[in-house]
């Protein structure tokens, strides 16, 4: 009996490693709508958090708001044996840098780093924004609660830190409140430059901007739908890379798109009640968000947000006009929904930070042959690899084969021309790296 049991156990552990990690369900359940409501309320009560607003008052303006955010991160840290490194990262922006900068201003981000045990210099980032605005982007004194835009994203980021600081991860997680968003994405620009300067290995940024409204201007009410925006290919690609895409593919397979697919996949696995929408564009039509400066710097970055916006409740002076109550006030935020999108972030941060790094190179071959062949660089800490493939018209990685701890594999009978392929590294507990689209031709 005994040897058979051992054999069976071995079989299960080698062939059937966990596809789901029960800790992920614990994380989902730990996210609290009540704490998010409390934090959104606190943020809205600073009156205005406009980037150019008062920095001296203890109760009103962006100075009071960022000091409170920093103290919250420090409080979270003191509950986990100082597991967070909390600091301000700031840059001076001069008056007239653009029309919205009407006086010199320090754009100050609040950063909290939960250092990874195995890859301390590898980072996955979750961001929300500190700042708010009303109808006139240069109006830095009027009441601007910015409850949904973007106290919701900021509160979600604080809550994710509270929940995840109870765990240890192999890679580092950064929780950050970015400032200067409404004035021209200044905070993101500053932190992306800081990351480059420090040589941070950034897996990507999950930028949360408006995660609390479920009642859309389109008449749709849904607490299940949400959007994942991602650009198709990085703006930093070379002419040579652009040219290669014509012949080998990759038009919709840049690093940000792979991160978006990762979030989609994790959500579908652990929160199947949610409806993540893969939006094939950088951001909303003609509008921007704080993932963009990271994309500009060559990092992967996506925007996570509600699916159904309400324009009478964003960037508006608080007023009633023709019977419509304008303004981004507390009453319009659905905290149960903000909790769900916070959980989406938390489980993806955890999964990426528990998972191994992705293979650096993935080679593909099989031209005029019946089989597609893939070869990849070994990842320290991976227990195996998955080869993913999909129809060329599919937005998601629909097929995969787990191939164990090898660095090459031939997919028999799968013709290279008819699918797109990628490789992910798999860690001990089944957590995966993002998929890497082939970046080399196998000859
Ligand atoms: Zn906004």
Boltz pocket constraint, residues with backbone or C-beta under 6 A from the ligand:
constraints:
  - pocket:
      binder: B
      contacts: [[A, 149], [A, 182], [A, 314], [A, 315]]
      max_distance: 6.0
